[in-house]
Amino acid sequence: MAFGVKLKVVGDYACFTRPEMKSERVSYDVMTPSAARGILEAIYWKPEIAWIIDRIHVLSPIRFTTIRRNELGGKIPYGTIKSAMNGGAPPSVFIEDDRQQRASLVLRDVVYGIEAHFDVIGGEDNAAKHKEMFERRAKKGQCFHQPYLGCREFPAAFELLEGDFPASTLPTEDRDKDLGFMLHDIDFEDDMTPRFFRAHLHDGIIEVPPFREATS
């Protein structure tokens, strides 16, 4: 049995990075299902439940802006870290030598509505209990870690909704739109293979297909 929830998500900035862009970050036009799942899991996660995104509502105009950020061009090798943890020499880190300034095309002033449900893995026991715990935590603003909109530096505020979503301010010309192929989620059972789907806005809403219908 599936138990559905509705969540309103708001943020000043968001960046749902397109994987085909290598050097600079460029955001999708709207939130991806994997990003929506991440927000729900930040509020309530248990290994015996699986969150499934049904619909994403775009409740604000799609606006882009460009920002510049300092990023590191590499990372310390895992073997070096493991050696240091076992008593070896500490790694030499020279951040200034590896710092790069990159431009990012991000979204601003975003408002989304997430419709989702969860399935209990291995049975239906305690399904109502999980729903009650999620709703209680969401109402109080509790979370395991700060939810974010694609990147950790873009925090998301959330609100549990029991009724309808607020009226969308998305312009009429953007309510029905082909968004092209979008990342659905990562298939962790198939060697972390990314899965994509053809995203369409219909009256400002993306209907998310079942994960197994997405293509690699």
N, C-alpha and C positions, 0 to 999 in steps of 0.2 A: 504494500500500500504506500502511496506517495503522499507526503505532507507538504503543502505549498506555503510559501512565505512571500511577502512583498517588502522591499527595502528601497528607500529613497537615499541617494548618494549625491553629495555635493562637494565640489572642490574648486579652488582658485585656478589650479593648473592640473593638466593630465598629459601623460605621454604613453600611449599604447603602441610601442615601437614596431614598425614594419620590419620583419626579419630580412627582407631583401635589400634593405639599406645597410651598407657595411660601415662606412666611416662616420656618417652623421646620423643622429637620431631623427626619424620622421614618424610622426604619430599617424595611426589610422584615424579616420574621421570620427569614429565612435568607440566606445568601450568594447573590448573583446570578451567573449565568454570566459576565457581563462582568468582575466582580470576580475570579472564579477565573482567567479568562484573563489578567488583569493580573498576578496573582501568578506564573503560569508564565512570562510574558514578562519579568518582573523577574529571574527566574533564568536564562533562556536565550531569546534572541530573535535571529532572523536573518530578513532580508527574504524569503528563499526558502521559509520554512515558515509554516504557518498553524495555530495551536492551536485545537482544537475540544473543547469540554467535553461529556462524555458523561453523567456522573452526579455529583451532589453529595450526600455523606453527612453527615447531621447527627448528630454523635457526642456532643453534650452537650445538656442541657436548654436550652430557649429562654427566656432571662431578659432582661428589659428594665430599664434604669435611666435616670434623667434627669440630665443635666449641663448646666451653663451655661458658655458660652464667649464671649469677646470676638471679634467679627468686624467686618470693614470693610463698610460699606454700599455701596461703589462701587469703581471702579478707574480708574486713570489712562488717558485716551484714547490709543489706539495712535498717533494722529498727533502727540500731544505727545511721546511717547517717541521716535518716529522723528526728529522735529525736533531733540531734544536730542542724539541719537546723531550727527546731521549737523552739530553745532557750534552749535545754537541754545541758547536759554536753558533751564536745567534746570527740570524741573517742580516746582511748589510742592506739597509734600505736608504736610498737617496731619492726622496720623492721629487725634489726639484728637477732632477735629471730626467725623470720619466713623465713629467706633467705635460699635458696637451690641452690646448683650448679648442673646444669643439662647439659648433652651432647645433641647436636642436629646434625642430619645428614642432611645437607643442600646442595642445588645446588650452583654452582659458575659459573660466567661468562656466564650468560644466555642471549639469544636473542630470542624473540618470535615475530611472526606475528599474529595479531588478525583480523579475518574477522567477522564482526557483522552487524546487522541491528537493527532497532528499530521499534516497532509498536506504533502507537498513540492510547491510550486507549480511547474508546468511539467515535472514528471517525477518519477522515483523515485531519481535518482542521489544518493548520499551520505545516504540516509535513515537507515541504521544508524549512520552517523557522527554525525548530529545527535542521535540517541537516546543514544548513548554519552556525548556531550559534556554533554547535559542531566543525565544520571544522575551523572556525575562531579562536576559543579558542585553539584548538589543534595546529594549525599553530604557534600561539604566545606562546605556552607553558603554557597557563593558566590552572588553576585547582582550584577547591574548597578546596581541601586539597591534600597533597603530595601523589600521587599514590604509592602503595607499592606491593611487590611481595610476598604475603602470610603473611608476618609479617611486622609490621610497621617500624621496624628497618632496613628493606631492601628496600630502596627507588627504584622507577622505573623511568627511563628516557623514554620519549615517543616521537614519530615522526609520523605525519600524512603522509600517502602514497597515492598518486593519481594513481600510476602505479603498476607495479609488485613488489612483495617482493624481496629483495636481495637474491642472491644465497645462499642456505643453506650449511654450513660446517659440517652438521651431517654426521658421517661416514656411508658408504654404509650398513654395517652390522646392523646398528641401525635404518635404514629408514623404515623398515617393522617389526613391533613388536607388540605383544599383551601385553598391559600394565595392564591387569586385570581390576577389578572393580574400578571406580574412582568416587569421589563425583561430581555430576553434579551441584546441588545447593540446597538451603534450601527452602522447600515448606512452605511459611509463611501463606498460606491460609489453611493449614492442620496441625495446631498445631506445626509449625516449624519442620516438618518431613524432614530428609535428604533424598535426592534422588540420586541414583547411576546409572551409565551406564557402559557398557563394552567398554573400550577405546582401540582403535587400531591405531597404526601409519601406514599409507600407504604413502610411499615416503615422510616421514617426516611430514605428515599432519594428524591431528585428525579431523574427521568429527563428529561434535557434534549433537546428535539426538535431536529432539524436547523434551522440558522439560517433557511434560506429558507422554512421552514414557519411561522415566526413572523409575526405581524400587525403592521402599522404603527399 
